[in-house]
Amino acid sequence: MMKSKTLNRYWDYFDKIYCISLNEREDRRASAKIQFSNVGLLDKVEFVIVRKHPHNCEQGIFESHMACIKKGIQANANNIVIFEDDILFERFNPTNLKNCIDFLSSSPHWNILFFGCLVSGSERTENKSVLKIKYSTLAHAYVLNRDFAQSLIKTPWHEIAYDDMLHNLSDGFYAIYPSFSFQSSYRSDNERYVRLDKFRRLCGGLWRIQKLNEFYHRHRIKIIALHIIVIFLIVMSVV
């Protein structure tokens, strides 16, 4: 109980915390509740129950995230946390979360901080637990600054997936390091990505892909240098 109360306090900084869940996915909600309980979040999360879009899953996902943002703005939240119900927490460290909160509290220039995502680049900040990132994809766990949320909510649906839209706006984006939020092994409800979902599973799932992505961009220079050395040695041995 004491551990739960201690973890709970770390989440007090966040004004509104939502979790998107399809109406028919009671199984995911049950699993998510266990995950939230493990990190002291269960009594702080509001589940936003949505119905699957009849024609376009991407539009449904887009509208679900926008619904959460709108709820947060209407509740006068200064920051809004959004999860998806296939959430999986691993490597959660209260100290790292506190460091991130210190960063968000002292920096006026952040738009989004991700608790887990895929990136196309990252660099260190003065805070050891926060990376400035070039966002690529995945929007299963993140916190929005109110100012950015107010600008985002004005964006209408234009046949662009939600995370693709975020990718196009990728400025003032940060991520906790190491990430502690992943997508679980549930099969995707998005019919458009059935083949991609199968491929991801062959690669070990998004959990493994996200970790490898983080490791690569965190140590990219060393990895590239090592490959160059190996290629050079191979060439020299042939010559």
PyMOL commands that set and color helices and strands:
alter all, ss='L'
color gray80, all
select helices_A, chain A and resi 2-13+26-38+42-44+57-74+94-106+146-152+162-168+191-202+205-218+220-238
alter helices_A, ss='H'
color red, helices_A
select strands_A, chain A and resi 16-22+45-50+79-84+87-89+112-114+118-124+130-137+141-145+173-176+181-183
alter strands_A, ss='S'
color yellow, strands_A
deselect
rebuild
show_as cartoon
